[in-house]
Amino acid sequence: MTNGQVNAIARSADRIFLGGSFTRVGTGTPRGVALSTVTSLANPAFAHPNGTVRAAVPDGSGGYYIGGEFTQVGTVPRNRIAHIAADGTVNPSFDPNVNGSVLALALSGSTLYAGGSFNGANSVNGTTTRNRLAAFDIATGTDTSFNPNVNGSVLALAVSGTTLYAGGLFSSVNTTTTRNRLAAFDT
């Protein structure tokens, strides 16, 4: 039982990650927690974000990518997106440094897609302009050349094969192409 809203649920092997605006699951587990699917107990070793988690996806190795409105995970500075490894620590190599809320995540191979309300100059990695949708290399956190330039918040992402689907509060992509609230991109 949480004492606040749950925004994200992701399952990986024998764990479930919950994210949201809660400050407690059972006792003393704020905003993000890995729960055992066997015992339902929280793993106290997992680093906790200092703000709301809006999205989570398993990394395929027992850890999770999380996105939201936090600026720190455990004791590590991370702006709105982070990778928590299977041992509960923050991955020191993955730091996309996003300047606005991350509201949706999707993982495909070695690429993590992030959607949200971030935009403008220096919106990802402190140097790159990405408007509300970006892609990152999972090993380094470096942004890729993927740049669909969405004109409104991205709230949902799904990948099927080589197609990324995005849903949200937008009316155009790629600057001039009309797409009302739903778009598909070649990954």
C-alpha positions, 0 to 999 in steps of 0.5 A: 500500500502506498500513501500517494499516486503510483505512476509507473510499474515495471516488472523484471524477473523477480522484482517489480519497480513502482514509481510515483509521488508516494513517500511510503510503500509499507514503511519508508520507501519514497517515490521509487521502490523495487519489490520482491515478487516472492515476498512483496518486501521492498529492497532497501538497497535500491537508490531512491529518487528525490522527486516523482517518478513518472515512467519506468522500464526494466533494463533486462538485467534486473535493473530499471530506467526511470524518468520523472521530475527528480534531480537526484537518485540516492546520493547521485545527481540525475536530472529527470532520467536515471538507470538503477542497476540490479544491485540498486546503485545508480549507473555512473555511465548513464546521465542524459541530463534532461531539462524537463519532465520525463513522462514516458520511456521505451527500451528497444535494443541498445536505445532508450526512448524518452518522451515528456515536456523537455524542450529547447536549446541544451534540453538533453546532455546539456548541449543538444536540442530535443523537443519532447522526444529523444533517444539515448544510447543505454551504455553511455546516456549519449543522445542519438541522431533521432530528432522528431521535434514534437510540438507538445508533451509526449505522454506514452511510448511503445516500440514494435519492431522498428516503429516507435509509437508516441501519444500525447498532447501534440499536433505536429512532428518534424516541425511541419507534419500534422500528427494530432496526439498520435504519431509513429516513427521509424527507429 
